[in-house]
């Protein structure tokens, strides 16, 4: 299944309903996404203090109960139990829209780096894509996120994932993270209410410590600190034929994004850079 912007997957009845109601393209897209979620959802339940989400293909995710909320902006679309999960959009981005796979994706046997792994929504998908011949190194600095990341890796029976509880930066240090209402919003660059001191390290150092000498694919989404992380991965970027998918949509404290700085830096290293704007702007880069 491809992303919804190509509209290659339209459930029976949706187009007729959209035409009858005179709904917009966004309405249609939302209805398609809601139908996909409802048809693919097997379980949505509370297990102790955790929320469990299991899809029909067996993919399972746990998160904290604080990730539950009412989503009134969805009430006009098809009924969907996942509407109340704050991570619904992230699930759609990765497993339905496939935001990080539009120009290249992890391949069998590769080493894949998931930088900003959060609770593992992309880690789990990437680990299956690279297979037992490959590895995924999942890098996440927030301890509570790492707890669910470990749980989700185990729940999906994955043996090819290395989890690193650190942040990606240009140097080895301890830095203050800023957090907001959502568990996905922790950032070194965007001021928010919560504060958390975490360890950071250059990606080159992290890869070397784990004996990873050839990175084939890297997804990088760390709430505005992507350029700092790239500086810390320069040896890897120069040495390896790595394919990159980088979040280029974050707005920093100065009100500006870092997209231009990222693309300029990568081009200076010899990468061909292109962007894909679907729901979010993703920067793709490769040497060939």
N, C-alpha and C positions, 0 to 999 in steps of 0.2 A: 504494500500500500504506500503510495506517495503522499506528500503533504497536501493539505487542503487547498492551497492556493491554485493548484492545477485542477482541482475539483474532479480528480479521477475516481474518487470514492463518494458516491452519492446514494445513500440508502433509499430503498423504495418508498415512494410517497413524499419525500422531502421536497423535490422540485415542484410537484403539484401543489403542495401546501404553501410553498413560498409564492407561487404564481397566484394562487387563490387569494392569499392575504395581501399581495402586493408588497412583500417584504424586500428589504435591501440585500445586497451581496453579503454584508456583515451578518444580517439575520440568518441567511442561508448557511454561512460558514459556521455560525454558532450552533445551529440546529444539527448540522452534520457532526460536529464535534461532540455534542451532547449525546446523539444517537450512538456514535462510536463508543463513547464511554459506557453508556448503559448496556450496550450489547456485549461489551468485553469485560464487564465487571462481574466477578464471581462472588466476592465477599467484601463487605464493608462493615466492620464490627469493632467493638471495644474488647481488648484483651488486657485485663488489669488496668494499668495506667497508660496503655498504648492503644493506638488506633491501628488496625490491620486492614490493608487494602490488598486484595488478591484478584488478579485478572484470570480470564478463562484459560490462558495458556500456562498458568501456574506461576507466573511472575508475582512475587509477593513483596510488599513494602510495609514496614512499620514506621510510625512517627508518633510524636507526642500528641496527647489529646488537646493541647493548646492550639493545634493546627486546625481545629474545627471551628467554623463560623457560619453564620447565615450569609448567603450570597444573593441579595435581592435583585442584583442586576441580571441574574440568570432566570428570574421567575417567569419571564415571557417565553422562554425556550422550552424544549422538550424536557420532561421530568428526568432528573438524573441525580442519583444518590450522591455522586461525587461532587456535586455543586458546593457542598459544605466544607470540602477539604481545601485548605489554603494552597496546597501543593498541586491542585488539579491542573492549573495552567502549566506548571513545570512538567507534569506527567504528559500533557498534550504536546508540549514543545518537543519532548524527547522521544516519546513512543508513538505519536501520531503525526505531528508536523515534521518531525525529524530535523529540527533546526540545525543541528551540528553535522548533518550528513549530506548537504545539498550538492557539494562539489567533490568531496571525498569523505571516506568513512574508514573506521578500523577494519583491518583485513585479517584473515586467518593467519596465525603465527606471528603477528606483530606484537611489539610492546607499545601499549597505549597509555598515555598519561592523562588522567582526569584531574585537572588542577582546579580546585574549587568543587570538590566532589559532593559536598553537602551530605545528604543521607544516602546517596548512591543511586539515584534514578538513572543517571547515565552510566555509572560504573557497572551496574548489573547488565545493562544492554551491551556495553562495550566488551565485557568479559565473555559474553556468549558469542559475540561477533569474532573475537580473536581466537576463541577455542582453547582447548587445553594446551595446544602448541604455543600459544601466546601468553602474554601477561598484561594486567592492568595495574598501574600504580596510581592509587587514589589519594590525593593530597587535600587535607581539610584541617584547619586549625582549631575549630570550635569543638570542645570536648563533648558536648551534648549531641552535636551533629555526628561526631565520630562514633558515639555509642550506637546510634541508629544505623550508621553506615556499616559497622561490624555486624549488627544484627541482621541487616538486609542481605549482606554478602552471605552470611551463614544460612539464612532462610531460603536462599535460592541455590544452595548447594555448590557455591563457587569455590574452587580451590586455586584459582589462578590470579588472585587479587592480593596486592601488597597495599596495606593501609599505613599512611604516614600522617601523624598528628602534628602537623606544622603548617605554617603559612608560606607561600611562595613570595620571595622578595629578592632584591639585588645583593643582599649581604646577610651574614648570620647575625641575629640580634633577637631581642625581645621587644615587641611592639604592641601598642594599644589598638585593639579592634573596637569599632563602634557598631552597636547593634540597635535595631528598631523592633517593631512589632512582629516581624516575620523572621523565621529561622534562616531564611535564604538571604537576608539583607545585611549580614555582618560585613563590614568594610574597613579597610585601612585608610581610605581616601574620603569617604562621605560621612560627615559628622552626624551622629545620632545619639539617642538618649543613653543607651547602655554602654558600659565599658568593660573590656576584658583584655588582660595581658596574655599574649601568646608568643610562642617561639616561632621564628621565621628563619628560612635558609634559602640560598640559591638553588634552583632546580638542578643545575649541574652537579652540585654537591650531593643532593638527595639521590639522584640517579646513580652516581658513582658509589655511594655508600651501600646501595642495594645491588651493585654489580650489573646495572643495566647500561649497556654500551651502544645500543642502537634503538633509538625511539622512532617508531614509524608514524605515529599519529598523536597529536596533542590537542585536547579540548581545554580552553582556558577561559574561565568565567569567574572572576573574583572581584566583582563590584568596584571597578574603577582602578584596580592596582595591576592591570594586565601588563602595562609597559614595564613596570618595575620587575615583574616576574620574568618577562622576556630578557631583560638585561641580565638577570641571574641565570639564564639558560643559554647564553650566547655561544659557549663552546659546543653545546649540543646542536644548536641551530646551524652553526657553521659546519660541523662534522657530519651530521646525519641527514639523510633524505627524508626529513620529517614533514608531514602534512599537518597544517594548523587550522583550527576553527576557533576563533577568538571573539568573545563578546565585545561589540563596538558601540553599544547603546547607552552606557552609563554616563550620567551627568555628574561632574565633580563639584566640589565646593565653590569653585569660581564660576559656576553656571555653564561651563563648557565641557565638551566630551574629550576623550583622548584618542579618538579614531584616527585623526590625521597624523598624530605622533606615532601611533602604532604602525600605520601603513608606511610612513617614511622610514622608520627604523628597519622594518622588514625588507623593504626595497633596497636599502643600503647594504643588506646582507645577501642580496642576490635572489630574493624571493619574488615570484610573480604573485601579485595580490589582486583579489577581486572581492566584491561584497555581494551579499544576498540580503535583501530586505523583504522579509515575510512579516511575521508579527514583530520580530526584533531584527536589528541590523547585526549580521554576523560577518566577520572578516575571515576570508579563506586565503591561505597562503601556501605555496609549494614552490620548489625549485624547478620542477618540470611538469 
